[in-house]
């Protein structure tokens, strides 16, 4: 499948954030939030360094975007993340009212946007958003594979 140049560009930015996580000894997942065609925030995993189980890249990026935009609602914003989000992160996206989520690698163990579960259309969430998966999936997945292989 081909992606728009903007999707590819923003996923490359998310990969840059993932590499920051890796350099800090965190699982290399990165995210960026785009609003008005511009990156307004980024984030990477900080769970280990901050001893914070909610320190996933998506949550970090959503918090930074809300702060940058001065609003907890991120209507008309797109979240790009290098790994398919988990249940916690999908909930945070719904509460933020994100309009679109674009992810890279599929997560066959904990993915909540199609791999294990698909919460994007869950009646339990009061907000729906567009989901596009697989953008630069090979590159995103390789970063994770190499990280975990080095630790085995």
N, C-alpha and C positions, 0 to 999 in steps of 0.2 A: 504494500500500500504506500502511496506517496503522501507526504505531509506538506503543508504550506511552508514556505520559507520562514515565516514567523514562528511556527511550531518548532521547527528544527533549531532556529536561533535561540529560542527561549529554553529548549531542552538542553542545548549546549551550556547555557548559563546555569541551569540546574545541575548539570554535571560538574561545573566548576565549583559549585557549593558542596557537592558530594565529595569532591577531592579535598576540600577543606576539612570535612568531617574525617576523612581517612587520615589526613596529616595529623589530626588531633587524637587518633586512636579510636575514633567512633566508627560504627558501621557506616559505610559511605553512601548515604542517601542525602540528596539535596533537593531543594524546592525553590521556586520563585513565584511571586504573584505579579501578574500583569494587569494593569488597569489603564484605560485610555491609550493602549498600544505601547506603554512603557512599563518596565520593571519597576515596581514600587517597593518591593521588599524581597529578601531572600532568606534562606535558613538552611541549616543542616542539622543532622542528629547531634544532640547534646545530652542524651540520656545518661551516659557514663560520667562525663565531666561534671554535670550538674546534679548527679544523683537524683534524676527526675524522670520517672517513668512516662511522663507526658512530653518529654523532650524530643519528639519526633520532628523531622524536617518540616513536615506540613504544618504542624501546630506552631513551630517557631516562626515560619514564614507568615502564617495567618496573623499571629500576634503582632509581628512587625508591620505588616500591611495595615492592620486596623489602627495601629499607633500612627503610622505615616499619613494615613488618610483621615484620621480623627473620627473614625466611625467603626463600630463593631460589625456593621453590615458591609459586606464587600460585594454588593450587587454589581453586576456587569464586569466582574473581575474573573480572571482565569488563573488557576493554580497549575503549575507545571511541577511534576515530581518524578524523580528517576525510578521509583519503585511503586508498584500498585499499592495504594493506601490500605491500611488496616481498618478495623471497625471503629476504633477510637478516632482516627483521623477523618473518616467519612462523617462521623457525627459532628466533629468540629467544623467541617466544610458546610454541612447542612445548616448549622447554627449561624455561620458567617454569611449564609445566603450567596455563596460563590455561584457563579453562573456556569462555569465549565471547569472540568478537571482533565488534564492531559498527563498521562503517565508513560514511563518508559518500559521497564521490565515488568513482566507479570510475576506475581508472588503466589506460587502454587501451594504455599503453606498457610498464608494468612491474608491473602488478597481479598478485599471486600468490595471490589468493583468488577467482579466477573470470574475470578479464578476459583475461589472457595465459596464465596457468597457474592451476591450482587445487591448491595444495599441502595444503589442509585434510584431504584424505583420502589423502595420499601414504604409500605403504608405507615410504618412506625416513625418515619421522618416526615416532617411537615414542609419540606422543601425539596424540589427536584433540580438536578443539574445535568448538563450534557457531559458525557464521558467519552474520551478518546484514548485508547490504550495502544501501546506498542511503538511509540515514537522513539527512535534510536534505541530500540529494545536490546539489540545485541551489544552496543557500547555500554549501556546502563547495566546490563546483566553481567558483562565481563568484569566491570569494576567490582561488583559484589563477589563474583566467583573468585577473583584473584585475592581479594581481601580475606575471605574465609579460608581459602586454600593455604595462604601464608600462615594461618593460625592453627592449622591441623598438624 
